[in-house]
Amino acid sequence: MFFRVSSEAGGIPVGGKSLFSIRAGRIRVVHWAHRLIRALLIVSQLLTFGYMSLSIIIATQVAYTQPKPITRTPAALGLSFQDVAFPSREDHVLLRGWFIPGVLSNGQMTVQRAIIMVHGMHSNRAAEELGLLDLSAALARHGFAILAFDMRGHGESSPAPLSAGYFEQRDVLGAVDFLRSSSLPYPELGRPRVIGGWGVSMGGATMLLAAAREPAIRAVVADCAYAAIVPLLERGSGVPPIFIPSVLASFRILYGIDYYAVRPIDVVARLAPRPIFFIQGTADTVVPPWNMQELATAASKAHGAHVQTWLVPGAQHVQSYHVMGFEYIKRVVTFLTAALGSDTHVTR
């Protein structure tokens, strides 16, 4: 008697294959599908790990760069000055700079009107690339005392991660505290009666952020300041756009820096009625001219706003002073004198 397996038990169906072989094939397909899924998961995890690792590497490289050395001092321009050091407000980062008394027309020194000078990214208080020391000297010779300092992570100040104004605004606030309450050089000259601010690029944005928090800053000159930092990073930071979100997330995780919060445009109206002078070069491709227009528009919305703008023909990034020279000094001095008043003190 022959044993006969029915088709329901694995016999030979119409297609010519037993159910055993069909099920075995299905098992192999499922097995390979599982292996493929596991492989894809592993690849996905490796890609995610690599993406995040590279983002962290980029963030750490951007956060800390070798500071530029200071190669000249005000003494090279025949001015008296003193080296100073003071802490930032809130987090007490040690900052270094120099204090230059103003020089009156009769040759005597004064500190009645003090201007806090703030350099840009990857620069220092002398900023040879834009002539900041020369500009500081020119303002000093028009009777303005100058406090020029290196922001955190720059020049001779303490190392710190670059935050594009998020933390650096505390440096400007520390400069205000220094002028108002610390022991100043030249004690015989007294203490400033009024404080103004000048900043360029990141320094201009940082000055606006600080002035929005500190009413003691009575007037601001912002040269090629940005309205918000993230749009600039997305279009011209050198970091591939696909990495921007993860790099910024890495900054927040590693250093507590929120680049999305660096938006002077959101706070600039708080300066009113204090006057603001925006300067911008038409050929600036780092901080395009639309940044000045957006900032000026936002600042002008406040009641009692006093906003001036100057679009400098042909000037590239941080080059308006180099391009305009004496005219730049004239306009800045005129603005600061109108905003802060004339010097009335003459030393004996």
C-alpha positions in Angstrom: 0.0 0.0 0.0 1.4 3.3 -1.0 1.2 6.3 1.3 -0.2 9.3 -0.5 0.1 12.8 0.9 -2.8 15.0 0.1 -2.3 18.5 -1.4 -3.5 20.0 1.9 -0.7 18.1 3.7 2.0 19.2 1.3 1.2 17.3 -1.8 1.9 18.5 -5.3 -0.3 21.4 -6.2 -1.1 22.6 -9.7 2.1 24.7 -9.8 4.3 21.7 -9.4 5.7 22.6 -6.0 5.0 21.1 -2.6 3.7 23.3 0.2 6.9 22.4 2.1 9.1 24.1 -0.6 6.8 27.1 -0.7 6.9 27.5 3.0 10.6 27.1 3.0 10.9 29.8 0.4 8.8 32.1 2.4 10.9 31.4 5.5 14.0 32.3 3.6 12.4 35.5 2.3 11.4 36.5 5.8 14.8 35.6 7.1 16.5 37.8 4.5 14.0 40.6 5.1 14.9 40.5 8.8 18.6 40.6 8.0 18.0 43.5 5.6 16.1 45.4 8.2 18.8 44.8 10.8 21.4 45.9 8.3 19.5 49.0 7.4 19.0 49.8 11.1 22.8 49.4 11.7 23.6 51.5 8.7 21.1 54.2 9.9 22.6 54.1 13.4 26.1 54.4 12.0 25.1 57.3 9.7 23.3 59.1 12.6 26.4 58.5 14.8 28.7 59.8 12.1 26.4 62.8 11.4 26.3 63.8 15.1 30.0 63.1 15.6 31.0 65.3 12.7 28.5 67.9 13.9 30.2 67.9 17.3 33.6 68.1 15.7 32.6 71.1 13.6 31.0 72.8 16.7 34.2 72.4 18.7 36.3 73.7 15.9 34.1 76.7 15.4 33.8 77.4 19.1 37.5 77.7 19.8 40.0 79.3 17.4 43.5 80.7 17.9 43.1 84.3 19.0 44.8 87.0 16.9 47.7 88.6 18.6 47.7 92.3 19.4 50.6 93.9 17.5 50.1 97.6 18.2 48.9 99.7 21.2 47.8 103.3 21.5 51.3 104.3 22.4 52.2 103.7 18.8 49.9 106.6 18.0 51.2 108.9 20.7 48.3 108.4 23.1 48.3 107.8 26.8 46.6 104.6 27.9 46.4 102.0 30.6 45.9 98.2 30.3 42.8 97.2 32.2 41.1 93.9 33.2 37.5 93.4 34.4 35.0 90.5 34.6 32.0 90.1 32.4 28.6 90.5 34.1 26.9 87.4 35.4 29.5 84.7 34.5 32.6 86.7 35.5 34.8 85.8 32.5 38.1 87.8 32.7 38.4 90.4 30.0 41.4 92.5 29.1 41.5 95.8 27.2 42.9 99.3 27.4 41.5 102.6 28.6 42.4 105.7 26.6 41.5 109.1 28.0 40.0 111.6 25.6 42.1 114.5 24.6 40.6 118.0 24.6 41.5 120.7 22.2 43.7 122.3 24.8 45.7 119.0 25.1 44.3 118.1 28.4 42.8 114.7 29.2 39.2 113.9 30.0 37.0 110.9 30.7 33.6 112.6 30.8 32.2 110.8 27.7 33.3 107.2 27.5 32.8 105.0 24.4 32.9 101.2 24.6 34.5 99.9 21.4 33.6 96.3 20.5 35.5 94.4 17.7 34.1 91.7 15.4 34.4 87.9 15.2 37.9 86.5 15.2 39.5 89.9 15.8 40.7 91.9 18.8 40.6 95.4 20.3 43.2 96.7 17.7 41.5 95.0 14.7 44.1 95.9 12.2 41.9 94.6 9.3 39.4 97.4 9.8 41.6 100.0 11.6 39.9 99.9 15.0 42.9 101.2 16.9 43.2 104.1 14.5 39.5 104.8 14.8 39.8 104.6 18.6 42.7 107.1 18.5 40.7 109.5 16.3 37.7 109.4 18.6 40.0 110.0 21.6 41.5 113.0 19.9 37.9 114.4 19.6 37.6 114.2 23.4 36.0 110.8 23.9 37.5 108.4 26.4 37.8 104.9 24.9 37.4 101.5 26.6 38.4 99.0 23.9 38.6 95.4 25.1 38.9 91.8 23.7 35.7 89.9 24.0 35.8 86.4 25.5 37.8 84.0 23.4 39.5 86.8 21.6 42.8 88.6 22.0 44.1 88.5 25.5 40.8 87.7 27.2 40.0 84.4 28.8 39.2 81.4 26.4 35.5 80.8 25.9 33.3 79.4 23.1 32.2 81.7 20.3 28.5 82.5 20.7 28.0 85.4 18.2 26.6 87.7 20.9 24.6 85.2 23.0 27.2 85.3 25.9 29.4 88.2 24.6 26.7 90.7 25.5 27.7 90.0 29.1 31.2 91.3 28.2 29.7 94.6 27.1 27.7 94.7 30.3 30.8 94.0 32.2 32.5 97.0 30.5 29.6 99.2 31.6 30.0 97.9 35.2 33.7 98.6 35.0 33.2 102.2 33.9 30.5 102.9 36.5 31.8 101.2 39.6 35.4 99.8 39.3 38.6 101.5 40.1 39.6 103.3 36.9 42.9 104.4 35.6 43.6 108.1 35.9 41.6 108.6 39.1 42.3 112.3 39.0 40.1 112.6 36.0 37.0 111.2 37.8 34.5 108.9 36.3 32.5 109.1 33.0 29.2 111.0 33.3 27.8 109.3 30.2 28.6 106.1 28.2 28.1 105.3 24.5 28.9 102.3 22.4 30.4 101.5 19.0 30.5 98.0 17.6 31.3 96.4 14.3 29.9 93.2 12.8 29.4 90.7 15.7 30.5 93.5 17.9 27.7 95.7 16.6 25.1 93.0 17.1 26.5 92.3 20.6 26.3 96.0 21.4 22.7 96.2 20.4 21.8 93.1 22.5 23.6 94.6 25.5 22.1 98.1 25.1 18.7 96.6 25.0 19.4 95.3 28.5 21.4 98.3 29.9 20.0 101.8 29.8 23.3 103.2 30.9 24.5 102.9 27.2 23.1 106.1 26.0 23.8 105.9 22.3 25.0 103.2 19.9 26.9 103.1 16.6 26.4 99.7 14.9 28.6 99.2 11.9 27.5 96.2 9.7 25.6 94.5 12.5 23.4 91.5 11.7 19.7 91.3 12.3 19.9 87.6 13.2 22.9 85.2 13.1 21.3 82.0 11.9 20.3 83.2 8.4 23.9 84.2 7.9 25.2 80.9 9.1 22.8 79.1 6.7 24.0 81.0 3.7 27.7 81.7 4.2 29.3 80.0 7.2 31.2 77.4 5.1 29.4 74.6 7.0 27.3 72.4 4.6 23.7 73.4 5.1 22.7 69.8 6.0 24.9 70.1 9.1 23.7 73.5 10.3 20.8 72.3 12.5 22.9 69.6 14.2 25.9 71.9 14.7 23.7 74.5 16.3 22.2 71.7 18.5 25.7 70.6 19.4 26.5 74.2 20.5 23.5 74.2 22.8 24.3 70.8 24.3 28.0 71.4 24.7 28.1 75.0 25.6 24.5 76.2 26.4 24.6 78.5 23.4 21.3 79.2 21.6 22.2 80.7 18.3 18.5 81.0 17.3 18.2 83.5 20.2 20.8 85.8 18.7 18.4 88.2 17.1 19.1 91.9 17.6 16.1 92.7 15.4 13.8 91.4 18.2 15.2 93.8 20.9 16.5 96.8 19.0 13.3 98.8 19.6 14.0 98.7 23.3 16.8 101.2 22.9 14.3 104.1 22.1 14.5 107.0 22.8 18.2 106.5 22.9 19.7 107.2 19.4 21.2 104.6 17.1 23.4 105.1 14.1 23.5 102.2 11.7 26.3 102.0 9.1 26.5 99.5 6.3 28.6 99.0 3.2 26.8 98.4 -0.1 29.3 95.7 -1.2 29.1 93.7 2.1 28.6 90.0 1.2 29.1 88.7 4.8 26.4 90.8 6.4 24.3 91.9 3.4 22.8 95.5 3.4 19.3 94.2 4.0 20.4 93.5 7.6 20.7 97.3 8.2 17.3 98.0 6.6 15.6 95.3 8.8 17.3 96.6 12.0 16.5 100.2 11.2 12.9 99.4 10.4 12.5 97.4 13.7 14.2 100.2 15.7 12.0 102.9 14.2 8.8 101.2 15.3 9.4 102.2 18.9 7.8 105.4 20.2 10.3 108.2 20.3 12.9 106.3 18.2 15.9 108.2 16.9 17.4 106.2 14.1 20.1 107.2 11.6 21.4 105.1 8.7 24.3 105.5 6.4 24.8 103.2 3.4 28.5 103.5 2.4 29.0 103.1 -1.4 31.4 100.3 -2.4 32.4 99.3 1.2 32.9 95.6 1.8 32.4 94.0 5.2 34.0 96.0 8.1 35.6 98.4 5.6 33.4 101.5 5.8 36.0 103.3 8.0 38.8 102.4 5.6 36.7 103.5 2.6 35.4 106.8 4.0 38.2 107.8 6.4 37.7 111.4 7.7 34.1 111.4 6.6 33.5 108.4 8.8 35.1 110.0 11.8 33.2 113.2 11.2 29.8 111.5 11.1 30.4 109.3 14.1 31.8 112.3 16.2 28.8 114.4 15.2 26.4 111.6 16.1 28.0 110.9 19.5 28.3 114.6 20.4 24.6 115.2 19.7 23.7 112.1 21.6 26.0 112.4 24.6 26.6 116.2 24.8 29.8 118.2 24.7 32.6 117.7 27.1 32.6 120.4 29.8 35.4 119.2 32.0 38.9 120.5 31.8 41.6 119.0 34.1 43.7 121.3 36.1 
